[in-house]
Amino acid sequence: MMQDQDQEQEQPDDVVDYEGELDVCNEKLLLSNNNKVELYQTQGFLLQKLNRFEESIISFDNALELDDSVITHQNKGQSLFKLSRYEDALEEYQLCIELDPNDYHSKYMIGLIFNKQSKFSEALTIIDQVIQLNPYDDYLYLEKGISLNNLKQHVQAIECYDKAIEIDPLEPLYYYNKGITYKQMKQYDQCLEMYNKAIELKFQNCDVYYNKGCLLQDLKRYKEAIEAYTGGLQINPNDSSAYHNKGIYLP
């Protein structure tokens, strides 16, 4: 989506002083008797940015005591999701839908949670509902593809990844997941092509290099496999599996 020229660009996370902003927010909470809901929401948001998710939940609960709003339930659900407390997060998003039956974001998050819980049929059902509400959201097709892939419906999964790529051809995650499905289909040339495309698009995830290395290893292309493992170790120097596999084939 193009940004209006007069719209202020969001600062990268490593530029924003979230600790400083949190200190200011905490001081305002101590001094003010007004706008408490907004301040608690802001406090929770800043704590999320600092990966202090347990504390952020307390902030959102404080806001909910004053105003039972969809956005606060969504934010609390996000913190619970980050803590892998999927059942608790699911409860928050279901509350959102009770408050607003057209809440697109919460329906999407429920589908995401179902995928995390390996409830792939349930995920597929709700993701299809969300796609009807917004057929141009590429990430929905990724999640649908993940559901289909785990249900062994590989051809349909590829079609979903292709749809996501059609909408956003520069997102490496879609090519990577498409490669995983090709691997399961034993279409190794196509799998390698997708892994390479993800890497070409600067996919900063060691898994794509590790999986590429394993594939090349299976194809007995050991020199290329070592190069792939090395690429992954540059991203995650603590990947013990990559070290192990690389060590096997070093001369």
ChimeraX attribute file (.defattr): number of C-alpha atoms within 10 A of each C-alpha:
attribute: neighborCount
match mode: 1-to-1
recipient: residues
	/A:1	3
	/A:2	4
	/A:3	8
	/A:4	8
	/A:5	7
	/A:6	6
	/A:7	7
	/A:8	8
	/A:9	9
	/A:10	7
	/A:11	8
	/A:12	7
	/A:13	10
	/A:14	7
	/A:15	7
	/A:16	12
	/A:17	11
	/A:18	17
	/A:19	13
	/A:20	11
	/A:21	14
	/A:22	18
	/A:23	13
	/A:24	12
	/A:25	17
	/A:26	15
	/A:27	11
	/A:28	15
	/A:29	18
	/A:30	9
	/A:31	9
	/A:32	10
	/A:33	8
	/A:34	10
	/A:35	10
	/A:36	17
	/A:37	21
	/A:38	14
	/A:39	20
	/A:40	24
	/A:41	23
	/A:42	20
	/A:43	25
	/A:44	29
	/A:45	24
	/A:46	22
	/A:47	21
	/A:48	21
	/A:49	15
	/A:50	15
	/A:51	14
	/A:52	15
	/A:53	22
	/A:54	16
	/A:55	14
	/A:56	27
	/A:57	24
	/A:58	15
	/A:59	22
	/A:60	26
	/A:61	18
	/A:62	18
	/A:63	23
	/A:64	19
	/A:65	10
	/A:66	11
	/A:67	13
	/A:68	15
	/A:69	16
	/A:70	20
	/A:71	14
	/A:72	26
	/A:73	25
	/A:74	22
	/A:75	21
	/A:76	29
	/A:77	29
	/A:78	24
	/A:79	25
	/A:80	21
	/A:81	20
	/A:82	15
	/A:83	14
	/A:84	14
	/A:85	14
	/A:86	20
	/A:87	15
	/A:88	13
	/A:89	25
	/A:90	23
	/A:91	13
	/A:92	23
	/A:93	25
	/A:94	20
	/A:95	19
	/A:96	25
	/A:97	16
	/A:98	12
	/A:99	14
	/A:100	13
	/A:101	12
	/A:102	13
	/A:103	18
	/A:104	16
	/A:105	13
	/A:106	26
	/A:107	22
	/A:108	22
	/A:109	22
	/A:110	24
	/A:111	28
	/A:112	26
	/A:113	22
	/A:114	22
	/A:115	20
	/A:116	15
	/A:117	13
	/A:118	14
	/A:119	16
	/A:120	22
	/A:121	16
	/A:122	15
	/A:123	26
	/A:124	22
	/A:125	13
	/A:126	18
	/A:127	24
	/A:128	17
	/A:129	15
	/A:130	21
	/A:131	18
	/A:132	9
	/A:133	13
	/A:134	12
	/A:135	12
	/A:136	15
	/A:137	15
	/A:138	22
	/A:139	21
	/A:140	23
	/A:141	26
	/A:142	24
	/A:143	24
	/A:144	26
	/A:145	29
	/A:146	27
	/A:147	28
	/A:148	22
	/A:149	23
	/A:150	16
	/A:151	15
	/A:152	14
	/A:153	14
	/A:154	20
	/A:155	14
	/A:156	14
	/A:157	26
	/A:158	25
	/A:159	15
	/A:160	25
	/A:161	28
	/A:162	20
	/A:163	21
	/A:164	24
	/A:165	21
	/A:166	12
	/A:167	15
	/A:168	15
	/A:169	14
	/A:170	15
	/A:171	18
	/A:172	23
	/A:173	24
	/A:174	27
	/A:175	28
	/A:176	26
	/A:177	23
	/A:178	29
	/A:179	29
	/A:180	24
	/A:181	26
	/A:182	23
	/A:183	17
	/A:184	13
	/A:185	14
	/A:186	11
	/A:187	13
	/A:188	18
	/A:189	12
	/A:190	17
	/A:191	25
	/A:192	21
	/A:193	17
	/A:194	24
	/A:195	25
	/A:196	20
	/A:197	20
	/A:198	25
	/A:199	21
	/A:200	11
	/A:201	15
	/A:202	12
	/A:203	19
	/A:204	16
	/A:205	17
	/A:206	22
	/A:207	19
	/A:208	25
	/A:209	28
	/A:210	24
	/A:211	23
	/A:212	28
	/A:213	28
	/A:214	21
	/A:215	20
	/A:216	20
	/A:217	19
	/A:218	12
	/A:219	11
	/A:220	11
	/A:221	13
	/A:222	19
	/A:223	15
	/A:224	14
	/A:225	25
	/A:226	26
	/A:227	16
	/A:228	24
	/A:229	27
	/A:230	20
	/A:231	20
	/A:232	25
	/A:233	21
	/A:234	13
	/A:235	14
	/A:236	15
	/A:237	13
	/A:238	11
	/A:239	16
	/A:240	11
	/A:241	12
	/A:242	25
	/A:243	16
	/A:244	11
	/A:245	17
	/A:246	23
	/A:247	12
	/A:248	10
	/A:249	12
	/A:250	9
	/A:251	5
